[in-house]
């Protein structure tokens, strides 16, 4: 059933009342903080591993942020997709894009391998 726009507007208006939003955030603050802390710790561990991989592969200091960006893209693929075939195909596309930007293929393959991705 398609809901009329007036109904949708009234629901949105009720949802965005300041007190309602504040009460929801106050009630869930501890859970939100725990989830963010866990995600931040995982991101730091991943980026540390990617940085070490890139340095070992011969990346220069100026290239490190770009390898870290590729690593974050790989982490997002693994986190968001369950199918290995699709994840590897998308990782291959991202690797090709970063190669076009001048990064070394071997280092990109090693960074992708940190996430269990197979790219060539």
Backbone as numpy.savetxt, mean C-alpha at the origin, in Angstrom:
# Nx Ny Nz CAx CAy CAz Cx Cy Cz
-33.59 -2.15 -5.19 -34.43 -0.98 -5.19 -33.54 0.27 -5.19
-33.86 1.21 -6.02 -33.11 2.46 -6.09 -33.72 3.43 -5.09
-32.88 3.93 -4.22 -33.36 4.86 -3.20 -33.31 6.28 -3.75
-34.31 7.07 -3.45 -34.34 8.45 -3.96 -33.23 9.30 -3.34
-32.84 10.34 -4.04 -31.74 11.18 -3.57 -32.09 11.90 -2.28
-33.35 12.24 -2.05 -33.73 12.91 -0.80 -33.46 11.99 0.39
-33.75 10.71 0.25 -33.48 9.74 1.30 -31.98 9.64 1.56
-31.20 9.55 0.49 -29.75 9.46 0.62 -29.18 10.71 1.29
-29.70 11.87 0.91 -29.23 13.13 1.50 -29.54 13.18 2.98
-30.74 12.73 3.39 -31.09 12.76 4.80 -30.20 11.81 5.61
-29.88 10.63 5.06 -28.99 9.69 5.73 -27.59 10.30 5.88
-27.09 10.94 4.81 -25.77 11.55 4.85 -25.75 12.70 5.86
-26.80 13.49 5.87 -26.88 14.62 6.79 -26.84 14.13 8.24
-27.57 13.06 8.53 -27.58 12.51 9.89 -26.22 11.93 10.26
-25.53 11.38 9.29 -24.25 10.74 9.53 -23.15 11.75 9.83
-23.27 12.94 9.29 -22.20 13.92 9.41 -22.42 14.94 10.52
-23.37 14.70 11.39 -23.56 15.56 12.56 -22.32 15.44 13.43
-21.75 16.57 13.84 -20.49 16.57 14.58 -20.48 15.69 15.80
-21.54 15.72 16.59 -21.57 14.90 17.81 -21.56 13.41 17.49
-22.27 13.02 16.44 -22.32 11.62 16.06 -20.93 11.13 15.65
-20.26 11.91 14.81 -18.92 11.54 14.35 -17.95 11.49 15.53
-18.02 12.50 16.40 -17.13 12.54 17.56 -17.36 11.32 18.46
-18.61 10.98 18.71 -18.90 9.83 19.57 -18.38 8.53 18.97
-18.52 8.37 17.66 -18.02 7.16 17.01 -16.51 7.07 17.10
-15.84 8.19 16.85 -14.38 8.19 16.92 -13.91 7.93 18.35
-14.57 8.59 19.32 -14.19 8.37 20.72 -14.36 6.91 21.11
-15.43 6.28 20.64 -15.70 4.89 21.01 -14.70 3.93 20.37
-14.17 4.28 19.22 -13.30 3.35 18.49 -11.84 3.77 18.47
-11.50 4.80 19.21 -10.14 5.36 19.17 -9.07 4.32 19.48
-9.25 3.52 20.53 -8.24 2.55 20.92 -8.02 1.51 19.82
-9.11 1.03 19.25 -9.00 0.05 18.17 -8.32 0.66 16.95
-8.67 1.90 16.63 -8.07 2.57 15.48 -6.57 2.76 15.70
-6.19 3.12 16.91 -4.78 3.32 17.23 -4.00 2.01 17.12
-4.58 0.92 17.62 -3.92 -0.38 17.51 -3.73 -0.79 16.06
-4.76 -0.60 15.25 -4.67 -0.97 13.84 -3.62 -0.13 13.11
-3.59 1.18 13.40 -2.59 2.03 12.75 -1.19 1.65 13.19
-1.01 1.38 14.47 0.31 1.02 14.99 0.82 -0.25 14.32
-0.06 -1.24 14.19 0.34 -2.49 13.54 0.72 -2.25 12.08
-0.07 -1.44 11.37 0.22 -1.15 9.97 1.52 -0.35 9.83
1.74 0.60 10.74 2.97 1.40 10.68 4.20 0.54 10.94
4.11 -0.37 11.91 5.24 -1.26 12.21 5.55 -2.15 11.01
4.51 -2.66 10.35 4.72 -3.49 9.17 5.36 -2.68 8.04
4.90 -1.45 7.85 5.46 -0.60 6.79 6.93 -0.31 7.04
7.28 -0.03 8.28 8.69 0.24 8.62 9.55 -0.99 8.36
9.07 -2.15 8.75 9.83 -3.39 8.52 10.01 -3.65 7.03
8.93 -3.46 6.26 9.02 -3.67 4.81 9.99 -2.69 4.16
9.89 -1.41 4.53 10.76 -0.41 3.92 12.22 -0.61 4.31
12.47 -1.07 5.53 13.85 -1.36 5.95 14.43 -2.50 5.11
13.63 -3.54 4.90 14.07 -4.67 4.08 14.30 -4.23 2.64
13.39 -3.42 2.10 13.53 -2.95 0.72 14.76 -2.06 0.57
15.02 -1.23 1.55 16.19 -0.35 1.49 17.47 -1.18 1.48
17.55 -2.17 2.35 18.73 -3.04 2.40 18.90 -3.79 1.08
17.77 -4.27 0.52 17.82 -4.97 -0.76 18.33 -4.06 -1.86
17.84 -2.83 -1.89 18.26 -1.88 -2.94 19.73 -1.51 -2.79
20.18 -1.28 -1.58 21.59 -0.93 -1.36 22.49 -2.10 -1.75
22.08 -3.31 -1.38 22.84 -4.50 -1.75 22.90 -4.66 -3.26
21.82 -4.28 -3.94 21.77 -4.38 -5.40 22.51 -3.28 -6.13
23.05 -2.31 -5.40 23.84 -1.26 -6.02 23.09 0.02 -6.30
21.95 0.22 -5.68 21.19 1.45 -5.89 21.91 2.63 -5.25
21.82 3.76 -5.90 22.42 4.98 -5.35 21.46 5.59 -4.33
21.97 6.49 -3.52 21.16 7.13 -2.50 19.97 7.87 -3.11
20.16 8.49 -4.23 19.09 9.26 -4.87 17.98 8.36 -5.41
18.31 7.09 -5.67 17.31 6.15 -6.21 16.49 5.46 -5.12
16.97 5.48 -3.88 16.31 4.74 -2.81 14.82 5.06 -2.64
14.42 6.34 -2.66 12.98 6.62 -2.50 12.12 5.96 -3.58
12.67 5.82 -4.77 11.91 5.23 -5.86 11.77 3.71 -5.69
12.82 3.07 -5.21 12.71 1.64 -4.91 11.74 1.40 -3.75
11.75 2.31 -2.76 10.81 2.19 -1.65 9.37 2.37 -2.15
9.16 3.27 -3.10 7.82 3.47 -3.66 7.36 2.21 -4.38
8.26 1.59 -5.13 7.92 0.33 -5.80 7.58 -0.75 -4.77
8.34 -0.80 -3.69 8.07 -1.76 -2.62 6.70 -1.54 -2.00
6.32 -0.26 -1.79 4.99 0.03 -1.24 3.90 -0.42 -2.20
4.15 -0.26 -3.50 3.18 -0.73 -4.49 3.04 -2.25 -4.44
4.16 -2.94 -4.28 4.12 -4.41 -4.16 3.37 -4.84 -2.90
3.62 -4.15 -1.80 2.94 -4.48 -0.54 1.44 -4.29 -0.69
1.04 -3.24 -1.38 -0.39 -2.99 -1.59 -1.01 -4.08 -2.46
-0.30 -4.52 -3.48 -0.82 -5.60 -4.32 -1.04 -6.87 -3.51
-0.07 -7.22 -2.69 -0.18 -8.44 -1.89 -1.30 -8.31 -0.87
-1.43 -7.13 -0.29 -2.45 -6.90 0.73 -3.87 -6.89 0.12
-4.00 -6.32 -1.07 -5.33 -6.13 -1.65 -5.83 -7.29 -2.51
-4.92 -8.11 -3.03 -5.33 -9.17 -3.94 -4.95 -10.53 -3.38
-5.80 -11.50 -3.62 -5.51 -12.84 -3.15 -4.94 -13.75 -4.23
-5.28 -13.48 -5.48 -4.86 -14.36 -6.58 -3.43 -14.05 -6.98
-2.55 -15.07 -6.91 -1.15 -14.86 -7.25 -0.95 -14.48 -8.70
-1.72 -15.08 -9.61 -1.54 -14.79 -11.03 -1.78 -13.32 -11.32
-2.89 -12.80 -10.80 -3.20 -11.40 -11.04 -2.19 -10.50 -10.34
-1.81 -10.85 -9.12 -0.85 -10.04 -8.38 0.49 -9.99 -9.11
0.97 -11.13 -9.58 2.24 -11.15 -10.30 2.15 -10.38 -11.60
1.03 -10.47 -12.31 0.86 -9.72 -13.57 0.88 -8.22 -13.30
0.19 -7.79 -12.25 0.18 -6.36 -11.93 1.56 -5.91 -11.46
2.23 -6.75 -10.70 3.59 -6.42 -10.25 4.52 -6.29 -11.45
4.33 -7.15 -12.45 5.13 -7.07 -13.67 4.91 -5.73 -14.37
3.66 -5.27 -14.42 3.36 -3.98 -15.03 4.01 -2.83 -14.26
3.96 -2.89 -12.94 4.57 -1.85 -12.12 6.09 -1.86 -12.28
6.67 -3.05 -12.36 8.12 -3.16 -12.57 8.50 -2.53 -13.89
7.71 -2.80 -14.95 8.00 -2.23 -16.26 7.93 -0.70 -16.22
6.96 -0.18 -15.47 6.85 1.28 -15.35 8.07 1.88 -14.67
8.54 1.24 -13.60 9.71 1.76 -12.90 10.99 1.57 -13.71
11.06 0.51 -14.50 12.21 0.33 -15.39 12.25 1.47 -16.41
11.09 1.84 -16.91 11.02 2.93 -17.88 11.52 4.23 -17.26
11.33 4.36 -15.97 11.80 5.56 -15.25 13.28 5.50 -14.92
13.93 4.38 -15.24 15.38 4.32 -15.09 15.90 3.45 -13.96
15.04 2.72 -13.27 15.53 1.86 -12.19 16.03 0.53 -12.76
16.89 -0.13 -12.02 17.53 -1.36 -12.44 16.59 -2.55 -12.27
16.50 -3.36 -13.32 15.59 -4.51 -13.33 15.90 -5.49 -12.21
17.17 -5.81 -12.02 17.55 -6.79 -11.01 17.16 -6.38 -9.60
17.31 -5.11 -9.29 16.94 -4.63 -7.96 15.42 -4.66 -7.79
14.69 -4.28 -8.84 13.23 -4.32 -8.78 12.74 -5.76 -8.57
13.38 -6.71 -9.24 13.00 -8.12 -9.07 13.25 -8.55 -7.62
14.36 -8.12 -7.05 14.68 -8.48 -5.67 13.70 -7.86 -4.68
13.31 -6.61 -4.93 12.35 -5.94 -4.04 11.00 -6.65 -4.13
10.57 -7.00 -5.35 9.31 -7.72 -5.51 9.36 -9.07 -4.81
10.51 -9.72 -4.84 10.67 -11.02 -4.18 10.50 -10.91 -2.67
10.79 -9.74 -2.10 10.58 -9.54 -0.67 9.12 -9.75 -0.28
8.22 -9.59 -1.25 6.79 -9.71 -0.99 6.23 -11.02 -1.56
7.11 -11.89 -2.02 6.68 -13.17 -2.57 6.16 -13.05 -3.99
6.49 -11.97 -4.68 6.03 -11.76 -6.06 7.09 -12.24 -7.03
6.63 -12.83 -8.13 7.55 -13.31 -9.17 7.41 -12.43 -10.38
8.44 -11.63 -10.65 8.48 -10.82 -11.86 9.77 -11.12 -12.60
9.75 -10.88 -13.90 10.94 -11.17 -14.71 11.46 -9.94 -15.38
